[in-house]
Amino acid sequence: MRSAKELIRSNLYGIRYISTRVVRRSTTRNEKKLDTKKYQNYEELIQNYNVLNHNLIELPQITRQVFSKDNTPSFLLIESLFSHFSNTYFYKLRQLVLTLNYSFSEGHFVSSAILLRSILEMICHHWYFLIRQRELVNTIHKISPNLKSKKHRTQVLTAVTNKLYEIYKLLDRANTGSNFPWNSHLGLNIENTPKQLHVMEAVEDLEKKYLLQNITVCYRK
């Protein structure tokens, strides 16, 4: 008798096979309808989609996370928050893609369009915070060698700490951001949770940073 993990993996590969078959049928039909440039873009999309399916299948079925109880900005705390940030993203993405594969295979194209929009929103949200964290980490890498200098060590430590705190704030907002007035609702006087990122801000930011075209136009439609 196969284990639960083997059954899940078999199901995932089965869904990927179905999605690939549906896509190939669609590709054959669309080759006659699209001009050369658009068809090349379409083929690239299909190839990337199959790669995405393969990579998501390789994710462990269960993952454990270690959370730090100390909220003082530190590498350990940031690692803990980043682990939650990444795992939440990838496992949500896998669930959406698997559901999208099923919708494709059953010809539920209205559901597919809604799922594609959800995937776009989640990717833009994730990259909005990831890009900013990467920029801060690169800055830390650039100034860290100056810690060897006794003359500038205090100044550099302060700068590194400030950058760590900025990364912490980004991760905290990504993981817990909310626009709900918790204080007034619960009658408490505590520090407000970070403001939730509006999805359109994330979409427009990705479009601008990578000089992509028509994302916001397609999204609004």
C-alpha positions as CSV (number, residue, x, y, z in Angstrom):
1,M,0.0,0.0,0.0
2,R,1.4,3.4,-1.0
3,S,2.1,6.0,1.6
4,A,0.2,9.2,1.9
5,K,3.2,11.1,0.5
6,E,3.3,8.8,-2.6
7,L,-0.4,9.2,-3.2
8,I,-0.1,13.0,-3.0
9,R,2.9,13.1,-5.3
10,S,1.1,10.8,-7.8
11,N,-1.9,13.1,-7.7
12,L,0.3,16.1,-8.3
13,Y,2.0,14.5,-11.3
14,G,-1.4,13.4,-12.7
15,I,-2.7,17.0,-12.5
16,R,0.4,18.2,-14.2
17,Y,-0.1,15.7,-17.0
18,I,-3.7,16.8,-17.5
19,S,-2.7,20.5,-17.6
20,T,0.1,19.8,-20.1
21,R,-2.3,17.8,-22.3
22,V,-4.9,20.6,-22.2
23,V,-2.3,23.2,-22.9
24,R,-0.9,21.2,-25.9
25,R,-4.4,21.0,-27.4
26,S,-4.9,24.7,-26.9
27,T,-1.5,25.4,-28.4
28,T,-2.3,23.6,-31.6
29,R,-5.5,25.6,-32.0
30,N,-3.9,28.9,-31.1
31,E,-1.0,28.5,-33.5
32,K,-3.3,29.2,-36.4
33,K,-4.9,32.3,-34.7
34,L,-1.9,34.2,-33.4
35,D,0.8,36.1,-35.3
36,T,4.4,34.9,-34.9
37,K,5.4,37.2,-32.1
38,K,2.3,36.6,-30.0
39,Y,2.6,32.8,-30.6
40,Q,6.2,32.9,-29.4
41,N,5.2,34.6,-26.2
42,Y,2.4,32.1,-25.8
43,E,4.8,29.2,-26.2
44,E,7.1,30.8,-23.6
45,L,4.2,31.1,-21.2
46,I,3.4,27.4,-21.6
47,Q,7.0,26.3,-21.0
48,N,7.2,28.5,-17.9
49,Y,3.9,27.2,-16.6
50,N,5.1,23.6,-16.9
51,V,8.4,24.5,-15.1
52,L,6.3,26.2,-12.3
53,N,4.2,23.0,-11.9
54,H,7.4,20.9,-11.7
55,N,9.0,23.1,-9.1
56,L,5.8,23.2,-6.9
57,I,5.6,19.5,-7.0
58,E,9.1,19.3,-5.5
59,L,8.0,21.2,-2.4
60,P,8.0,19.1,0.8
61,Q,4.4,18.2,1.7
62,I,4.9,19.4,5.3
63,T,7.4,22.0,6.5
64,R,8.2,23.0,10.1
65,Q,9.0,26.6,11.1
66,V,10.7,28.0,14.1
67,F,9.3,31.2,15.5
68,S,11.3,33.6,17.6
69,K,9.5,35.0,20.7
70,D,11.9,37.8,21.0
71,N,10.8,40.8,18.9
72,T,14.1,42.6,19.1
73,P,15.4,43.0,15.5
74,S,18.1,40.4,15.0
75,F,19.2,37.9,12.3
76,L,17.4,35.1,14.1
77,L,14.1,37.0,14.3
78,I,14.4,38.0,10.6
79,E,15.1,34.5,9.6
80,S,12.0,33.3,11.5
81,L,9.8,36.0,9.9
82,F,11.3,35.4,6.4
83,S,10.7,31.6,6.8
84,H,7.0,32.3,7.5
85,F,6.8,34.8,4.7
86,S,8.3,32.4,2.1
87,N,6.5,29.2,3.2
88,T,3.1,30.9,3.2
89,Y,3.7,32.2,-0.3
90,F,4.9,29.0,-1.9
91,Y,2.3,26.8,-0.3
92,K,-0.5,29.2,-1.2
93,L,0.8,29.4,-4.7
94,R,0.9,25.6,-5.1
95,Q,-2.7,25.3,-3.9
96,L,-3.8,27.9,-6.4
97,V,-1.9,26.4,-9.3
98,L,-3.2,22.9,-8.6
99,T,-6.7,24.3,-8.5
100,L,-6.0,26.1,-11.8
101,N,-4.8,22.9,-13.4
102,Y,-8.1,21.2,-12.4
103,S,-10.1,24.1,-13.8
104,F,-8.2,23.9,-17.1
105,S,-8.7,20.2,-17.3
106,E,-12.5,20.5,-16.7
107,G,-12.9,23.5,-19.1
108,H,-13.9,25.8,-16.3
109,F,-12.4,28.9,-17.9
110,V,-14.3,31.5,-15.8
111,S,-12.8,29.9,-12.7
112,S,-9.5,29.8,-14.4
113,A,-9.5,33.5,-15.1
114,I,-10.4,34.3,-11.4
115,L,-7.5,32.0,-10.3
116,L,-5.1,33.6,-12.7
117,R,-5.9,37.0,-11.2
118,S,-5.4,35.6,-7.7
119,I,-2.0,34.2,-8.7
120,L,-1.0,37.6,-10.2
121,E,-2.0,39.4,-7.0
122,M,-0.1,37.0,-4.8
123,I,3.0,37.1,-6.9
124,C,3.0,40.9,-7.0
125,H,2.4,41.1,-3.2
126,H,5.3,38.7,-2.6
127,W,7.7,40.5,-4.9
128,Y,6.8,43.9,-3.6
129,F,8.3,43.0,-0.2
130,L,11.0,40.6,-1.5
131,I,12.5,43.3,-3.8
132,R,12.8,45.8,-0.9
133,Q,14.3,43.2,1.4
134,R,16.9,42.3,-1.2
135,E,17.9,46.0,-1.6
136,L,18.4,46.3,2.2
137,V,20.4,43.1,2.3
138,N,22.7,44.2,-0.5
139,T,23.3,47.4,1.5
140,I,24.2,45.4,4.6
141,H,26.6,43.3,2.5
142,K,28.3,46.5,1.2
143,I,28.8,48.1,4.6
144,S,29.6,45.0,6.7
145,P,33.3,44.8,5.7
146,N,33.7,48.2,7.4
147,L,33.1,46.5,10.8
148,K,36.8,45.6,10.8
149,S,37.6,49.3,11.1
150,K,37.8,50.3,14.8
151,K,37.2,53.9,13.8
152,H,33.9,53.3,12.0
153,R,32.7,50.2,13.9
154,T,30.0,51.9,16.0
155,Q,28.7,53.9,13.0
156,V,28.5,50.7,10.8
157,L,26.8,48.7,13.6
158,T,24.2,51.4,13.9
159,A,23.6,51.4,10.1
160,V,23.3,47.6,10.0
161,T,20.9,47.6,12.9
162,N,18.8,50.3,11.2
163,K,18.7,48.2,8.0
164,L,17.7,45.1,10.0
165,Y,14.9,47.0,11.6
166,E,13.7,48.1,8.1
167,I,13.7,44.5,7.0
168,Y,11.8,43.5,10.1
169,K,9.1,46.1,9.4
170,L,8.8,44.9,5.9
171,L,8.3,41.3,7.0
172,D,6.0,42.3,9.8
173,R,3.8,44.2,7.3
174,A,3.9,41.4,4.8
175,N,2.9,38.8,7.4
176,T,0.4,40.7,9.5
177,G,-0.6,43.8,7.6
178,S,-4.3,44.7,8.2
179,N,-6.6,47.7,7.7
180,F,-9.0,46.5,10.3
181,P,-9.3,48.9,13.4
182,W,-8.4,46.3,16.0
183,N,-7.9,48.7,18.9
184,S,-11.4,50.3,18.6
185,H,-13.0,46.9,17.9
186,L,-11.5,45.1,20.9
187,G,-11.4,48.1,23.1
188,L,-7.6,47.9,23.6
189,N,-4.8,50.4,23.6
190,I,-2.0,48.6,21.9
191,E,0.3,49.3,19.0
192,N,-1.6,49.2,15.7
193,T,-0.8,46.4,13.3
194,P,1.1,47.5,10.1
195,K,-1.1,48.8,7.3
196,Q,-2.0,46.2,4.7
197,L,-0.6,46.7,1.2
198,H,-3.2,47.4,-1.4
199,V,-2.9,44.9,-4.3
200,M,-2.9,47.7,-6.9
201,E,0.1,49.3,-5.3
202,A,2.0,46.0,-5.6
203,V,0.9,45.4,-9.2
204,E,1.9,49.0,-10.3
205,D,5.2,48.7,-8.4
206,L,6.2,45.5,-10.2
207,E,5.2,46.9,-13.6
208,K,7.3,50.0,-12.9
209,K,10.4,48.3,-11.5
210,Y,10.6,45.7,-14.3
211,L,9.4,48.0,-17.1
212,L,6.5,45.6,-17.9
213,Q,3.7,46.7,-20.0
214,N,-0.1,46.5,-19.7
215,I,-0.2,44.6,-16.4
216,T,-2.4,47.2,-14.7
217,V,-4.5,47.6,-17.9
218,C,-5.2,43.8,-18.0
219,Y,-5.7,43.6,-14.3
220,R,-8.3,46.4,-14.3
221,K,-10.2,44.7,-17.1
